[in-house]
Amino acid sequence: MFSAILINKNEAGQTVELTQIDEAQLPEGDVTVDVEYSTLNFKDGLAITGKSPVVRKFPMVPGIDVAGVVSQSSHPEWKAGDRVVLNGWGVGEGHWGGLAQKARLKGDWLVPLPAAFTARQAMAIGTAGYTASLCVDALLAHGVNPAQGEVLVTGSTGGVGSVAIALLTKAGFRVVAATGKASEADYLKQLGATAVIDRAELGAAGKPLQKERWAGVVDSVGSHTLANACAQTRYGGAVAACGLAQGMDFPASVAPFILRGVSLLGIDSVMAPKARRLKAWERLARDLDPAALDVIATEVSLAQAIAAAGELMQGKVRGRVLVNVNK
């Protein structure tokens, strides 16, 4: 038996509980992992609170991130004792995830835990940090460089934003952080932001073309914020879009794209090919100061994760929430 958070749904609605599960109930997979840490991401918050139908079948163990040690494997790439990380692949939505002491997964979904990190540090990064790294890779591949000017990070106190600031700063960029939490300015500057602006400057409907300011943008907010970010991006610049905290809509015009050559780069972390994942984790291992993770992360136990998910959805959480599943 092992401990897990389990989501069920019936005609009366959704229930979420911390419970004991027999290992025989684990889903199909060719690798079994003793989970050490998982995390709470925005999607986990949606799953646990039921605010959006991200869970595709019940019962479901949530948790889109996993870090732990392989205990059994019939996959040729993995053996018992290997330390591994998983992000996405629909885990925690259609396949039991990491908010449990054990997980059975497909070996093709796993990547090795970088030697630079412990399991705890890797989950302080988690899907949010890995997504931030994908965004930075996309901007650099597009040709955005520090000599072209400032870069904007929206949703900057969240997990994606926090790690994006640290990675872009390490890459030599001057980073401007947009946030609705003025009290977190010192936190953002500690991560490397050179300036902080009020998210209200970006959050309402704006003109199709605005004063050019940003060489590049990492946006985890969507809606009007993304539209305004595109309208303010300099000629030939790029915007990496990876989230929808403000909304899934995109109330913009084509003007930035056809008059300034701005590129909108879609970033998907869930189904990203393995080669792209390995490159993103290589950047994190090389460029992210492990000391920054202590600033970003807050640790909770498995029992505390349900309440923490509610706080996450209420915007009360800063940075990353680590879940110690054995605490």
C-alpha positions in Angstrom: 0.0 0.0 0.0 1.1 3.6 -0.6 -0.3 7.0 0.0 -1.8 9.0 -2.8 -4.2 11.9 -3.5 -7.1 10.4 -5.4 -9.8 12.4 -7.3 -13.2 10.7 -7.9 -16.3 12.0 -9.6 -19.9 10.8 -9.5 -23.4 12.3 -9.9 -22.9 14.2 -6.6 -19.8 15.9 -7.9 -16.0 15.6 -7.4 -14.2 14.4 -4.3 -10.5 14.6 -3.4 -8.9 12.7 -0.6 -5.6 11.5 0.7 -5.9 7.7 0.8 -4.0 4.4 0.7 -3.8 2.5 -2.6 -2.8 -1.1 -3.3 0.2 -1.3 -5.7 -1.8 -3.8 -7.8 -4.1 -0.9 -8.7 -1.4 1.1 -10.5 -2.1 1.7 -14.2 -0.2 0.0 -17.1 3.3 1.0 -17.7 6.8 -0.4 -18.2 8.6 1.5 -15.4 7.6 1.8 -11.7 9.0 4.7 -9.8 9.3 5.3 -6.1 8.3 9.0 -6.1 10.3 11.3 -3.9 8.9 14.7 -4.9 6.1 16.1 -7.1 4.8 19.7 -7.5 1.7 21.7 -7.8 1.3 23.4 -11.1 -1.7 25.5 -12.4 -3.0 22.4 -14.1 -2.8 20.4 -10.9 -4.7 23.2 -9.2 -7.5 22.9 -11.8 -7.6 19.1 -11.4 -7.8 19.1 -7.6 -10.2 22.0 -7.3 -12.3 20.8 -10.2 -12.4 24.4 -11.6 -11.7 23.1 -15.1 -12.3 19.6 -16.6 -8.6 18.7 -17.1 -9.0 15.2 -15.7 -10.1 12.9 -18.5 -11.0 9.8 -16.5 -11.7 8.8 -12.9 -10.4 7.8 -10.4 -7.3 9.9 -11.0 -4.1 10.5 -9.1 -3.1 14.1 -10.0 0.4 15.4 -10.4 1.9 16.3 -13.8 5.5 16.2 -12.4 7.4 13.3 -11.0 10.9 12.9 -9.6 12.1 9.7 -8.1 14.0 6.4 -8.4 13.1 3.5 -10.7 12.2 0.4 -8.6 11.1 -1.9 -11.5 11.6 -1.7 -15.3 11.0 -3.7 -18.4 12.0 -0.7 -20.6 15.4 -1.1 -22.3 16.5 2.4 -21.3 15.9 2.2 -17.6 16.9 -0.1 -14.7 16.2 -0.2 -11.0 18.1 2.6 -9.2 18.0 5.1 -12.1 17.0 8.6 -11.0 14.4 10.0 -13.3 12.2 13.0 -14.0 8.8 13.3 -15.8 6.9 16.3 -17.0 3.6 16.2 -18.8 2.6 13.6 -21.4 -0.9 13.7 -20.0 0.1 12.3 -16.6 -2.2 13.5 -13.9 -4.9 14.0 -16.6 -5.4 10.7 -18.3 -2.8 8.6 -16.5 -2.1 8.4 -12.8 0.5 11.1 -11.8 3.0 12.1 -9.2 1.0 13.1 -6.1 1.6 9.6 -4.7 4.4 7.6 -3.3 4.5 5.3 -6.3 3.9 5.9 -10.1 3.8 3.4 -13.0 4.8 5.2 -16.2 5.9 4.6 -19.8 9.7 4.6 -20.0 9.5 6.7 -23.2 8.2 9.6 -21.1 11.1 9.7 -18.7 14.3 11.7 -18.8 17.3 11.3 -16.5 17.6 13.5 -13.5 20.3 16.0 -14.3 23.4 15.4 -12.1 23.3 19.0 -11.1 20.1 18.6 -9.3 18.6 16.6 -6.4 15.0 15.3 -6.9 13.8 18.1 -4.7 15.6 20.7 -6.8 14.3 19.2 -10.0 10.8 19.5 -8.7 11.4 23.0 -7.6 11.8 23.5 -11.3 9.1 21.1 -12.5 6.9 21.6 -15.5 6.9 25.4 -14.9 10.6 25.7 -15.0 11.0 23.3 -17.8 8.4 25.3 -19.8 10.3 28.5 -19.0 13.5 26.8 -20.4 11.5 25.8 -23.6 10.5 29.5 -24.0 14.1 30.7 -23.6 15.3 28.1 -26.1 12.6 29.3 -28.6 13.5 33.0 -28.3 17.2 32.3 -28.7 16.6 30.0 -31.7 14.6 32.8 -33.2 17.6 35.1 -33.0 16.6 37.3 -30.0 19.7 38.5 -28.3 20.6 40.8 -25.4 21.9 43.6 -27.7 18.4 44.0 -29.1 17.0 45.4 -25.9 14.8 44.5 -22.9 12.7 41.3 -22.7 9.4 41.1 -20.9 8.2 38.3 -18.6 4.5 38.3 -17.7 3.0 36.4 -14.8 6.4 36.9 -13.3 5.8 35.7 -9.7 4.5 32.4 -11.0 6.6 29.3 -11.6 7.2 29.9 -15.3 7.8 33.6 -14.8 10.2 33.1 -11.9 12.4 30.6 -13.7 12.3 32.6 -17.0 13.6 35.7 -15.2 16.5 33.7 -13.8 17.4 32.0 -17.1 17.1 35.1 -19.2 19.2 37.1 -16.8 21.9 34.3 -16.9 21.7 34.6 -20.8 22.6 38.3 -20.5 19.2 39.9 -21.0 17.8 42.9 -19.2 14.5 41.5 -17.9 11.4 43.5 -17.1 8.9 41.7 -14.9 5.1 42.3 -15.1 3.2 41.5 -11.9 0.1 42.5 -10.0 1.9 42.0 -6.7 3.9 45.2 -6.1 5.0 43.7 -2.7 7.0 41.0 -4.6 9.3 43.5 -6.4 12.2 42.6 -4.2 11.7 38.9 -4.9 11.7 39.6 -8.7 14.8 41.7 -8.5 16.5 39.0 -6.4 15.8 36.6 -9.4 17.4 39.1 -11.8 14.7 41.5 -13.0 16.1 45.0 -13.7 12.6 46.6 -13.5 9.1 45.7 -12.5 5.9 47.0 -14.1 2.3 46.8 -13.0 0.4 44.1 -15.0 -2.5 46.5 -15.3 -0.4 48.2 -18.0 -0.9 45.1 -20.1 -4.2 43.6 -18.9 -6.8 45.7 -20.7 -7.7 46.1 -24.4 -5.0 48.2 -26.2 -4.1 49.6 -29.6 -3.1 47.0 -32.3 0.3 48.7 -32.6 2.0 50.4 -29.6 5.4 51.9 -28.8 8.1 49.3 -29.6 9.8 48.2 -26.4 10.5 44.5 -26.1 13.1 42.5 -28.1 11.3 39.3 -26.8 8.6 38.2 -24.5 7.8 35.2 -22.3 4.1 35.2 -21.7 2.2 32.8 -19.4 -0.9 35.0 -19.2 -2.7 35.1 -22.6 -5.7 37.2 -23.5 -5.2 41.0 -23.5 -1.8 40.7 -21.9 -0.5 38.6 -24.8 -2.1 40.9 -27.3 -0.5 44.0 -25.8 2.9 42.2 -25.5 2.7 41.5 -29.2 1.7 45.1 -30.0 4.7 46.4 -28.0 7.3 44.0 -29.4 10.0 45.6 -31.6 10.5 44.9 -35.3 11.6 41.3 -35.9 11.1 40.3 -32.3 9.4 37.3 -30.9 6.8 36.4 -28.2 6.9 32.9 -26.6 3.3 32.1 -25.4 2.9 29.3 -23.0 0.0 30.0 -20.6 -3.5 31.3 -20.2 -3.8 32.6 -16.6 -5.8 35.6 -17.8 -7.7 33.7 -20.5 -7.5 31.5 -23.5 -8.7 34.2 -25.9 -6.3 36.3 -28.0 -8.0 39.7 -28.7 -5.4 41.0 -31.1 -4.9 42.1 -34.7 -2.4 40.8 -37.3 -0.7 44.2 -37.3 2.4 43.3 -35.2 3.0 40.2 -37.4 2.6 41.8 -40.9 3.9 45.3 -40.2 6.7 44.6 -37.7 7.6 41.0 -38.5 6.9 39.9 -35.0 6.7 36.2 -34.5 4.4 34.4 -32.0 6.0 31.2 -30.8 3.7 28.6 -29.3 5.2 26.6 -26.5 3.8 23.2 -25.7 5.4 21.4 -22.8 3.1 18.4 -22.5 3.9 16.6 -25.8 7.3 18.2 -26.6 9.6 15.6 -28.2 12.3 14.1 -26.0 15.2 15.8 -27.7 13.6 19.2 -26.9 13.1 18.1 -23.3 16.7 17.0 -22.9 17.9 20.4 -24.3 15.6 22.3 -21.9 16.9 20.3 -18.9 20.5 20.8 -20.1 19.9 24.6 -20.0 18.4 24.4 -16.5 21.3 22.3 -15.2 23.8 24.7 -16.8 22.3 28.1 -16.2 20.0 27.9 -13.2 21.7 28.7 -9.8 20.4 26.0 -7.4 20.4 28.8 -4.7 17.6 30.5 -6.8 15.5 27.4 -6.2 15.4 28.0 -2.5 14.0 31.5 -3.2 11.4 30.2 -5.6 10.2 27.0 -3.8 7.8 26.3 -0.9 7.6 22.8 0.4 4.3 21.1 1.5 3.5 17.5 2.5 1.2 15.2 0.5 -1.5 15.9 3.1 -1.1 19.6 2.7 -1.2 19.5 -1.1 -5.0 19.6 -1.4 -5.4 22.9 0.5 -2.3 24.3 -1.2 -4.0 23.6 -4.6 -6.9 25.8 -3.5 -4.5 28.6 -2.5 -2.7 28.3 -5.9 -6.0 28.8 -7.7 -6.7 31.9 -5.6 -3.4 33.5 -6.6 -2.0 33.3 -3.1 1.1 31.3 -4.1 4.4 32.7 -5.1 6.9 30.7 -7.2 6.8 26.9 -7.0 5.1 24.6 -4.6 7.1 21.4 -3.9 5.2 18.3 -2.7 7.3 15.9 -0.5 5.2 12.8 -1.0 7.0 10.9 1.9 6.6 13.6 4.5 
